[in-house]
Amino acid sequence: MIDRLSLVAVYPEIILLVMACAITLLDLFDRRPGKPVAYVLSILTLIVLAIVTANYASTGKTVYGFGGLVVSDVMANWLKCFASIALAVTFVYARPYVAARDMVRGGEWYGLGLLSLFGIFVIISANNFLGLYLGLECLSLASYALVALWRTNSGAAEAAMKYFILGAMASGFLLYGLSMLYGATGTLDISKVFEAVQNGHLNQRVLVFGIVFAVAGIAFKLSSVPFHMWVPDVYEGAPTAVTLLLGAAPEIGAFALAIRLLVDGLLPLAMDWQPMLGVMAVASLLIGNIVAIAQTNLKRMLAYSAISHMGFVLLGLMSGVVNGDTALAANAYSSAMFYVLAYVLATLVSFGIIMLLSREGFESDKISDFAGLNKKSPLYAGIMAICMLSLTGFPPFVGFQAKMAILQALISTKLPVYIGLAVFAVIMSLIGAFYYIRVIKVMYFDEPKGDFTFAAPLDMKGVMSINAALLLVLGLVPGGLLELCAKAAVQMLAT
């Protein structure tokens, strides 16, 4: 007999899974171009999920279900809320793009998109190694299929194959790491793993090897060096709509994976896994920013940009425990959460503009394709400029506040090594400013190429304008979102 609290803990997952199946079935009977029924039902489902999870988060309660297999706490519900909004925005931006490329013919676009979100939800609420892995596989399998969804495009098929092979290898790393952690602690329950590690008397060698492989699996999902090889090829080869889907909501899931495994389960061993995150952060910032300068393909440039931004997230995650003291943990993890949300918000706009400028036979994924955009449409040139400046970390946009939060978390440790990392991150950000400002220069100072017009549907234009405005508003008044992230981190560490 399933108790009421267990149903409450997985209520969003139930809604999502039922609607994903229903939308996929109903879509089979909708023969109209663009699949309006699937689109409307998907957006309504995601709005309901955002409202339900935000309401759960506002109560401040932590609920465990199914004998502790799942947990519904403040951080989990806010992450689910933001992931739902990110996917809804992705569907709005991608609607004209996927319809023009016959990617909604069988209804897989909306069904697989919702199933990928279901995998993210399972990861976010997992309180057990099996839950983490099943959620990750649900997300991964849906993502592999989505990358190959444009059937007539050879680049998409190649990207899907690369993603599948490297993703399977990364899943193997994570599974092997989890099995070793189970062998060392004797439990699959994350909270019990925490207790076992804290009490000691474990096989330290097996435990450390398990952490190494688990961190490798997390690094793949976070697009961190040296497990970043798939990112540029998949971002460039996948249809732009799928690239946006992979670069937005799943980043929230990857952050949740790191929090659940490393913080909820292995926080007493932070002094073992934090140095690994530090090395990956430095490498990600260095390689991501340097290689991005040489790119002429905008999607590929944004891929290396994503790698560098995940370096900042890793810096936040590695600054929570100082000499065994967890006093700064809540500030560090809330800063990392804030950074992920700020990055996703800017990513949505950037790929939305790329899809807006795309047309039949032309993907508009080269930096040169944006030449003279300001003369054709000052509105969309301004929106793209805001996005680029936010990703740069230029005040007063939210990207600046996100970088400041991470740097403050590093400096507050008062350790020379961490302060040195903060200085290194600033230098890398200055280098990274070049390739973002280059896009702005091309839009405002280069002459337009070709004579074509474009117009966004009303829903896309409205959402994109709000999206861009939030980059500025949250940069000017970040207190509300920062406080939300701080409360989520404090409550997560207290349970």
N, C-alpha and C positions, 0 to 999 in steps of 0.2 A: 504494500500500500504506500503510495507516494504521499508524503506529508505536504501541507500547504506551503511551508517555507521553501521546500525544494522547488515547487512550481514558481514561487515568487522569484527565486534566484535565477531561473532560466526563462522567465516570461518573455523577455525580448528575443531570445533565441527561438522560442516556439513561434512567435509572431513572424519572425523573419523566414524561418524554414517553411512554414505553411504557405506564406505568401509567395516565396520563390517557386515552390512547386505549382501553386495555383496559377501564377502568372505565366509560367512556361507552358502549362496545359491550355490556358485560355488563348495564348498567343497563336496556337496552332489553327484556331478558327478565325483569326483576324487576317484577312487577305489585303488590307489596305496598305499602301506604301508608308513606310516609317513606323508601322506598328503602334498607332496611338494608344490603344488599350493597354499594352504592356508598359508603355512610357508613363502614362498617367497613374496606373496602379503602382508602378515601382516608386515614383516620386511620392505618392500618398503614403506608401508603406514606410519609406525612409523618414518622412516627416513625423509619422506616428511614433516610430522608433526613437527619433531624437527627442520627442516630447516625453515619452515614457521613461527613457533612461535619465533625462535631465531631472524629471520629477523624483525618480529613485535617488539620484545623487543628492538632491536638495534635502532629503530626510536625514542624511548623515549616518545612516545605519549600515552595518555590515551583516550580511545574511549568508550563511553557509547552507548548501543543499546537497542532497544525495550522499550523505555520510561524509561530507567534507570534500567531495570531488570538485565542486564549483564554489566560487565565492563571488558575491555581489557587494562590492564596497564603493566608496565615493569615487576613487580613481577609476575603477572598472567602468562605472556608469558614465562618467564624464568622457572617458576615452571612446566608449560605444557611441555616445551622443555625437562627438566630433567626427568619428568615422562615418556615421550615417549621413551627416551633413556633407562630408567630403564626397561620398559616393553620389548623393543627390545632385550636387553641383557638377560632378563629372558627367552624369547622365544628361543634364541640361546642356552643357557645353558640347557634348559629343553627338547629340541627336541629329543635326543636319549632316555631320561628317559620316556617321555610320550608315545613314540612309542612302547617301550618295554612292557608297561603295558596296552596297548590297550585303552589309554585315548584319542586318536584322532579318534576313530572309526566313530563317527558321526559329527566330525568337531566342537564340542562344545568348545574344549580347546581354539582355536584361537578366535572364535566368542565371547565367554564369557569374555576372557581376554581383548579384545578390548572394549567390553561394560563396563567392570569395569573401564577402562581408560576413557571412555566417562563420567562416573559418577564423576571421579576425575576432569576432565575438567570443568564440570558444577559447582562443588564446588568451584574450583579455580576462576572462572569468575562470581560467583553469587554476585549480589548486592541487593538481596532480600531474605527474610527468606524462601520463597517457593522454590527458586532456590537452596539454601543450602540443604534443606531437600530432594528435588527431586534428586539432585546429590548424596547425601548420600545414599538414598534408591537404586538408580541404581547401585552404587558401592557395596552395601551390598548384594543385591539379586544375583548379578553375583558371588560374593565371596562365598555365601552359596552353590550355585550350583557347583562351582569349587572344593570346599572342598570334596564334595561327588562324584566327577567325576570318581574316581577309583571304579567302581561299585562292583567289587568282593572283596573289602577290607573292613572288618567289622570296622576296626579302623577309616577309613575315614568316614564311615557312622555315627559312634558315634561322631566324631569330628564335623561333619556338623550339627548334631542335637544340640549339646552344643552351637555351634557358633550361630545357628539360634535363639535359645531361649534367650540367653544372648544378642544377637544383637538386637532382637526385643524389649527387655526391655530397652536397651540403647537408641534406636530410640524413644521409648515412653518418656523417660526422656527429650531428646532433644526437641521433639515436644511439650511437656508440657511447657518446659521452653520458647520456642519461642512464644507459645500462650500467656503466661503471659507477655512477653516483648511487644507483640502486644497490649495486654489489657492495659498496662501501658503507652505506647507511642502513640497508635492509628495509627500505620503505620507498614507495612511489609518491607518498603524500608530501607536498612541498613544505607545509608547516611542520611536519614531523622530521623532514630532512633538516630543517633549521634547528630543531631541538637536538637531533642527533649530533650535528656538527658542533653545536654550542657546548654539549656535554663532553665531547672529545671521545677518546678511546676508540678511534676508528683507524682503518688502514689508510694512512696519509698518502702513500704512494698511489694507490688506486684512486683516491679522492682527487688528488691533483691532476692525474691523467684525465679523469672524468671532466674536470673543470676546463681543461685545455680544449678537449673536443667539443664541449658544450659551447664555449666561447667562440670557437670556429663556426659552428652552426649559426649562432646569433649574428656574428660578423657578416656572414653571407646575406642574411636578410636585411641587415643594416647597410649593405653596400659599402662595407669598409675594406680598405686595403689590409691584407693581400687577397681578400676574397671578393674583389670587385670586378673580376674579369668579364662577367656576364653583363654588367650594367650598360656600358656604351653600346655594345652590339645589339642588345635587346631594345634599348631606348630608341636607337636609330632604325632598326629593322621592323619593329612592331608598328602597327597602325597608330597614329598619334592619339586616338581615343584610348587605346589600350595602354599606351605609354603613360598617359595621365592617370588611368586607373591604377597602374602599378606604382606610380610615384607619389600618390596621395594617401588614400586610406591604409594601404599595407604598411606604410612607414609608421603609422600609429600602432598597428599590430606588432611590428618588429620592436618598437619601443616597449610595448607591453610584455613581449617575450623576454626581453632583457630584465625588466623589472621583476617579473614573476620568478624567473629562474635565479638571477644573481642576487637580488635584494631580498625577496620573500624567502628564498630557500638557502642562499649561500652567503648572506651578509656577514656571518662570523668569519668567513674566509676572504673578506674583501681585500685584505693585504696580499692575497695570492692572485686574485683576478684583476685588481685595479691596475697593476703594472702592465698586464697584457693589453688592457683597454688603452692605456697611455701610449704604448708603442703603436697600436693601430691608429689612434687619433693623430699622432704626429705624421705617420705615413699617409693617412687619408688627406690631411690638410696639405701636405707637400705635393703629393702626386695629383690630387684632384685639381688644385689651383694651377700648377705648372702646366699640366697636359691640356687643361681647358683652353689655355691661351692659343694653342696651335689649331684649334678646331674651327672649321668653317661651316659645319653642319650644326644648326642651333640645337637640335635634339641631343646630339652627341655632346655638345658643350654643356647643356643642362644636366647630362648624365654625370660628367666629371664634377659639375657644380654640386650635384647631390652627394657625391662621394666626399667632397670637402665639407659640406654641411653636416654630414653624419660624423665627421671628425669632431666638430663642436659638441654634438650630442654625447659622444664618448668622453670628451673632457668633463662634461657635467656629471656623467655617471661615475667617473673615476675619482671625483673629488668629495665623495660623501663620507668616507671614513679616513680619519687622519690619526695615524699611530694607534689604531684600535679604538679611537673615540668616535662615536656616531653623532656627536652634537650638531655637526654641520650636514648630516645626511638629508634631512627634510629640505633644506635650502638647495642642496645640489640636485636632488632628484626632481624637485619642482621646477628648477631652472631648465633641466633637460626636457621636461615635459612641455614647458612653455616654448622652448626652441623648436621642438618637433611640430607643435601646432602652428607656430609662425611660419615655418618652412612650408608646411602643407598648404597654408593659405596663399602663399606666393606662388607655389607650384601650380595650383589650380588656374590662376590667372594666366601664367606664361603659356601653358599648353592650350588653354582656351583660345588665346589670340592666334596661336599657330593654326588651330583647326578653323578658326574664323576666316583666315586668309587662304586656306586651302580650297581648291576647286577641282573639277574633273580633270584628271591627268596631271595635276600639279599639287604637290604636297606642302609647298611653302615652308620647308624645313631647313633652308639655307639662311645664313645670316644676311646674305646679299638680297634675299627675297623681301626683306623688310625695308629696302632702300626707298626713301622718300615717303614712308608711310604717313608722316605728319601732313604732307600735302594732300593725300587722299582722304585721310580721316584723322583729324586732330584728337578726337575722343579716344580712339583705340591706340593711337601712338602714345597718348598721355597715360592710358591704363598700363601699357607695356612698360613705359618708362618708370612708373611707380613700382611695378613689379621688380624690374631690374635694380632699382635703387634700394628696395627693401632687401632683396637677396644680397646686395653689396654690404648692407649694414649701415646705410646712410641715414642720418637723422633727418626728419623726425619719424621715420617709418618703423613698423613693428620689428623688422629685421635688426635694426639698431638696438632696440630694447632687448631682443633675444640674445644677441651677442654680449651685451652688457651684463645680462643675468649670468651667463656662463663665466665671463671673466671675473665677475664679482665672487662667484662661487670658488673659483681657483685662488684668487687673491686672499679671500677670507681664511684660507688654510694657514697662511703666514709661513708656508714652507718655501724655501728658495727654488726648489725644483718646480713646484706648481706655479709660482710667480713667473719663472722662466717659460713655462708652457703658455701662460697667458700672453707674454710678450711675443712668443713665436706665433700664436694664433692671430694676434693683431697684424703682424708682418704678413702672414699668409692672406689675411683679409684685404690688405692693401694691394697685394699682387692680384688677388681675385677681382678687385674692382676694375681692372683693365678690361677684362672680357665682358663684363656687364655693361660698362660705359661704352664699349665699342658698339654694342647693339643700339644704344641710344643715339650715338653719333650717326650710324647708318640711317636710322629712322628720320632724323632731323636735318642732316646736312648733305646726304647723298641724293642724287636725282632718281626719281621713280623709274622702274623698269616695266615697260609694257603698259598697255591701256586696258585696265579691267576695273570693274566695280564689285563691291561686296556689301552685304547687309546682313546683320544678325537678326534672327527671330526675336520677337519682343521678350520672351522669357529669358533667352540667352543674354540679351542686352541688359535687362534689368538685373539679373543675378551677377553678371560681370561687373556692372557698375557698383553694386553693393560690395562685391568681393574686393575690388580695388579700394573703395572707400574705407573698408575695414583695415586695410594695410596702413592707412594713415591714421585713422581714429585710434586703433589699438597701439599705435606708436606714440600718439599724443597722450592718451590716458590708458596705460597698460595695467593700472592698479587692479581692476576687476578680474582680469584673466590671471594675473600673477597671484592674486589672493586665492582664486579658485584652485590653481595648481598647488599652491602651498598647503591649503587645507586638505587636498587629496593626498599629498605626500605625507603629511603629519598623521592623518588617519590610517593610511596604509602601513606606516611604520609602527603605529601603536597597536595594531591587531596581530 
